Amino acid sequence: MTSAKTEEQQPTVLEQMGGVSGMLYSSLPVVVFVIVNFAAKNLMAAIISALAAAVVIGVILAVRKGTVQPAISAVFGVGIAAFIAYKTGEAKGFFLFGIWQSVVYGSAFLLSIIVRWPLAGVIWTFLNGRDRSWRADKASVRDYDVATFVWALVFFARFVVQRWLYDEDQVGWLAVARLAMGYPLMAIALLATVWAVRRADKRLKAAEEAAAATAAEKEVLDRTADDLLTPDMDELKRVDSEARDKSRD
């Protein structure tokens, strides 16, 4: 059951993205890679610098959050990107993993709409420990379809723009596009998700209140019926006593 208190405690858009520090931390390895590659004209130096930045960020996050999971996550993506850049021997290869990752994510979000399990709703309820009662309400599912479609558009837009820049060998602009089409577009998609969540929660809360009112009304009616059907024993005893007195007379 969704309460007003629970609704007020829903994470903000900025919190969902890890806050300002999370935005800066995740962007730093990309910036380091481009700057070192441009300044030193050395791909290996750029790769090592980006990996070093990712490790430092991972350690900082691990210390702040008290777990090594953030450290693993911080290094994993940069490590894959760096490996691809190393294997291709080109600086633009650093962005190839993210480019294809976008098209995979976009396809997954689009497919989830088709199979009636919109990922915007599924992921939100999973991350916030909520149930999936919204799936029983067609209007709520449509709201989450809209939010999921916005997410799909974000990922496909990233793919189209960054793939074009990749083909044009525009490494610097690839970094700009990677950063500009990252959190700013995610913020729009998250706003769409929050919109869907609030609409669904409001609708489900109204349905729960209506069901509770119906249950309370039924309970009152049942009690009234019981009162009408259950004889008053004191009254019966009184009538019986009067009948006996009359028979004696």
C-alpha positions in Angstrom: 0.0 0.0 0.0 1.4 3.4 -1.0 1.2 6.0 1.7 1.7 9.8 1.4 4.8 9.4 3.5 6.2 6.8 1.1 5.5 9.0 -1.9 7.3 11.9 -0.2 10.4 9.7 0.3 10.7 8.7 -3.4 14.2 9.4 -4.7 14.7 12.6 -6.6 16.0 12.6 -10.1 19.4 13.8 -9.0 19.5 11.0 -6.3 18.6 8.4 -8.9 21.6 9.5 -10.9 24.0 9.3 -7.9 24.0 12.9 -7.1 26.3 15.6 -8.4 29.4 13.7 -7.2 28.2 10.5 -9.0 27.8 12.5 -12.3 31.3 14.0 -12.0 32.9 10.7 -11.0 31.5 8.8 -13.9 32.5 11.5 -16.4 36.1 11.8 -15.3 37.7 8.7 -17.0 36.3 9.8 -20.3 37.6 13.3 -19.9 41.0 12.0 -18.8 41.2 9.7 -21.8 40.5 12.4 -24.4 42.8 15.0 -22.8 45.7 12.6 -22.5 45.2 11.2 -26.0 45.1 14.7 -27.4 48.0 16.0 -25.4 50.4 13.0 -25.6 49.2 11.6 -29.0 49.7 8.2 -27.3 46.8 5.8 -27.1 48.4 3.6 -24.5 49.0 6.5 -22.2 45.4 7.6 -22.6 44.2 4.1 -21.8 46.3 3.8 -18.7 45.3 7.2 -17.5 41.6 6.5 -17.9 41.9 3.2 -16.1 43.9 4.9 -13.3 41.1 7.5 -13.0 38.5 4.7 -12.8 40.4 2.9 -10.1 40.8 6.0 -8.0 37.1 6.8 -8.4 36.2 3.2 -7.5 38.3 3.4 -4.3 36.7 6.7 -3.4 33.2 5.3 -3.9 34.0 2.1 -2.0 35.3 4.1 1.0 32.2 6.4 0.9 29.6 3.6 0.5 31.4 1.0 2.6 31.3 -1.7 -0.1 33.6 -2.8 -3.0 30.6 -3.0 -5.5 30.9 0.6 -6.6 34.6 0.2 -7.2 34.0 -2.9 -9.4 31.2 -1.0 -11.3 33.4 2.1 -11.8 36.3 0.1 -13.2 34.3 -2.5 -15.2 32.9 -0.2 -17.9 36.1 1.8 -18.4 38.1 -1.5 -18.5 36.0 -2.9 -21.3 36.2 0.4 -23.2 40.0 0.6 -22.7 40.4 -3.1 -23.9 38.4 -2.4 -27.1 40.5 0.7 -27.8 43.7 -1.3 -27.2 42.5 -4.1 -29.6 41.4 -1.8 -32.3 44.5 0.4 -31.9 42.3 3.5 -32.3 41.2 6.1 -29.7 37.7 6.1 -31.0 37.5 2.4 -30.0 37.2 3.6 -26.5 33.6 4.7 -27.2 32.5 1.6 -29.2 31.3 -0.4 -26.3 29.1 2.5 -25.1 27.7 3.0 -28.6 26.5 -0.6 -29.0 25.4 -0.7 -25.4 23.0 2.1 -26.2 21.4 0.2 -29.1 21.0 -3.0 -26.9 19.4 -1.0 -24.1 17.1 0.8 -26.4 16.0 -2.4 -28.0 15.4 -4.0 -24.6 13.2 -1.1 -23.5 11.3 -1.1 -26.8 10.7 -4.9 -26.6 9.5 -4.6 -23.0 6.7 -2.4 -24.2 5.6 -5.0 -26.8 5.5 -7.8 -24.3 3.6 -5.6 -21.8 6.3 -5.5 -19.2 7.5 -1.9 -19.5 11.0 -1.7 -18.0 10.6 1.8 -16.6 8.0 0.3 -14.2 9.8 -3.0 -13.6 13.2 -1.4 -12.8 11.6 1.4 -10.6 9.6 -1.1 -8.5 12.7 -3.4 -8.1 15.0 -0.6 -7.1 12.5 0.9 -4.6 11.3 -2.4 -3.1 7.8 -1.9 -4.3 5.2 -4.5 -5.5 4.0 -4.8 -9.1 0.3 -4.2 -8.4 0.4 -1.5 -11.2 0.5 -4.3 -13.8 -3.1 -5.1 -13.0 -4.2 -1.6 -14.0 -4.1 -1.0 -17.7 -3.9 2.8 -17.4 -0.8 2.5 -15.2 0.8 0.1 -17.6 0.2 2.7 -20.4 1.8 5.4 -18.3 4.9 3.2 -17.8 4.8 2.4 -21.5 5.3 6.2 -22.2 8.2 6.4 -19.7 9.8 3.3 -21.2 9.4 4.7 -24.7 11.2 7.9 -23.6 14.1 5.7 -22.3 14.2 3.9 -25.6 14.4 7.2 -27.5 17.3 8.3 -25.3 19.3 5.2 -26.0 18.6 5.2 -29.8 19.5 8.9 -30.0 22.8 8.2 -28.3 23.5 5.4 -30.8 22.6 7.4 -33.9 24.7 10.5 -33.0 27.7 8.7 -31.5 27.8 6.1 -34.3 27.9 8.9 -36.9 30.7 10.6 -35.0 32.6 7.3 -34.7 32.4 6.7 -38.4 33.7 10.3 -38.9 36.6 9.7 -36.6 35.6 12.6 -34.4 37.1 11.4 -31.1 36.8 14.8 -29.3 33.2 15.3 -30.3 32.5 11.7 -29.3 33.6 12.6 -25.8 31.4 15.7 -25.9 28.4 13.6 -27.2 29.0 11.0 -24.6 28.9 13.5 -21.8 26.2 15.7 -23.2 23.9 12.8 -24.1 24.5 11.1 -20.8 23.0 12.5 -17.6 21.1 15.4 -19.3 19.1 12.9 -21.4 18.8 10.5 -18.5 17.3 13.3 -16.4 14.5 13.7 -19.0 13.9 9.9 -19.0 13.8 9.9 -15.2 11.4 12.7 -15.1 9.1 10.7 -17.4 9.5 7.7 -15.1 8.6 9.9 -12.0 5.6 11.2 -13.9 4.4 7.6 -14.6 5.1 6.5 -11.0 3.1 9.4 -9.5 0.1 8.8 -11.8 0.2 5.1 -11.1 0.5 5.5 -7.4 -2.3 8.1 -7.2 -4.6 5.8 -9.2 -3.7 2.7 -7.1 -4.2 4.6 -3.9 -7.6 5.8 -5.0 -8.5 2.2 -5.9 -7.3 0.9 -2.5 -9.3 3.6 -0.7 -12.4 2.8 -2.7 -11.9 -0.9 -1.9 -11.5 -0.1 1.9 -14.6 2.0 1.9 -16.6 -0.8 0.2 -15.3 -3.3 2.7 -16.2 -1.0 5.6 -19.7 -0.5 4.1 -20.1 -4.2 3.7 -19.1 -4.8 7.3 -21.7 -2.3 8.5 -24.4 -3.9 6.4 -23.4 -7.4 7.7 -23.6 -6.2 11.3 -27.0 -4.6 10.6 -28.3 -7.8 9.1 -27.0 -9.8 12.0 -28.8 -7.5 14.4 -32.0 -7.9 12.5 -31.8 -11.6 12.3 -30.5 -12.3 15.8 -33.3 -12.4 18.4 -33.2 -10.2 21.5 -33.0 -12.9 24.3 -34.0 -10.4 27.0 -37.1 -9.5 25.0 -38.0 -13.1 24.4 -37.6 -13.9 28.1 -39.9 -11.0 29.0 -42.6 -12.1 26.5 -42.3 -15.7 27.7 -42.7 -14.5 31.3 -45.8 -12.5 30.5 -47.3 -15.4 28.7 -46.8 -17.7 31.7 -48.3 -15.2 34.0 -51.4 -14.9 31.8 -51.7 -18.7 31.6 -51.7 -19.0 35.4 -54.4 -16.4 35.7 
